[in-house]
Amino acid sequence: MPASKKRTKTGLVGAALVNLCAGVNLGALALLWAVVACQWVSPAVVSWCGVACLTLPFLVFLNLLFIPFWLIVRYRYTLIPLVGIGLCSSVLYGYCPFLNGSDEEATLKVITYNTHGWGAHSVGCTDTTSIVRWLIDSHADILVLNEVNTLKKNVEPLEAAGYTHMRPSDSRSTNSVYTRLPALECGTVGITTKSTNGAMYARMLLGSDTLTVVAVHLESFDISPDDRDSYVEVMKNPTSDGTKGRSHALVEHIRPVFARRAKQAVEVRDFVRDELERGHHVILAGDFNDVPNSYAVHTIREELTDCYRAAGNGVGFTFHESLMYFRIDHILCSPSLHPLRTWVDKTIGRSDHYPVVSELAL
């Protein structure tokens, strides 16, 4: 066979492979765009949207891998992943903000923390007072706490440090708000839940204005130890026998939870709207059990500012157990408040969550 014909065939095969890779890249981008769009689709309507939102970092990483590949193979095609990822930049920035921060003096310091029963529910932890000491030493003005009891050994030190404990007497949830601002009243936010999760509000004075702090703990996945073991096994050995069955069982277990959480998000959003219409400042914080690009977070923050997006840096995961690393604890505020600095504090490890800290100004 003449050399020219060999070169022609080689060129055709090479072109076909390049086109195939370009098609795979476009397919990966299509999946990324679909996941990004899921934040606007209620899982109560399309239940798979909630699960899909969890895959965002994996799809971003997959598309980033094409950049060095195209630089080597055909540099002009680098535009495919760059432009494709760029079209999602707003959502991706909310997931991983950067270059934020301010030297301005703060008016308020707020902490939200799922304490896991003051640390008592964490494996191998019998100390329930170190979290209390850490909170006192933080000198925060407002503490929004999830999964806390009202035992005197935990409440009294905080009250002695100048905090007023606010918790509705008729509440089934384990949320509490502690404030150093003048306290006014507190009550339950009616959201649909059968668990001890839930939502509450606490009103207090901020200068001469009213500040409403909303503490939320949205629907949990209620994953059993066996479910967590299955997840860890899938993450460590994704190609092992039984992986497909374990993954399917876990997904089917958590899929309905997103639908219930979507309903709760709408109920919380409506309560916030009422508070804003009354002219109140609003801070909403707690364990959303959902990631920044989810429908629940997107719905609740419709008229609020995401403090981490506005003043945080990096991915900032807050849940850190069983190879599950997600930022599911959030602080949001009304437009009348300005986030200056927000971070996840990893110096306290007594819970399966890390606390989120935000400093704000009027």
Secondary structure, 3 states (H helix, E strand, C coil): CCHHHHHHHHHHHHHHHHHHHHHHHHHHHHHHHHHHHHHHCCCCCCCHHHHHHCCHHHHHHHHHHHHHHHHHHCHHHHHHHHHHHHCCHHHHHHHCCCCCCCCCCCCEEEEEEECCCCCCCCCCCCCCCHHHHHHHHHCCCEEEEECCCCCHHHHHHHHHCCCEEECCCCCCCCCEEEECCCEEEEEEECCCCCCCCEEEEEEEEECCEEEEEEEEECCCCCCCHHHHHHHHHHHHCCCCCCHHHHHHHHHHHHHHHHHHHHHHHHHHHHHHHHHHHCCCEEEEEEECCCCCCCHHHHHHCCCCEEHHHHHCCCCCCCEEECCEEECCEEEEECCCCEEEEEEECCCCCCCCECCEEEEEEC
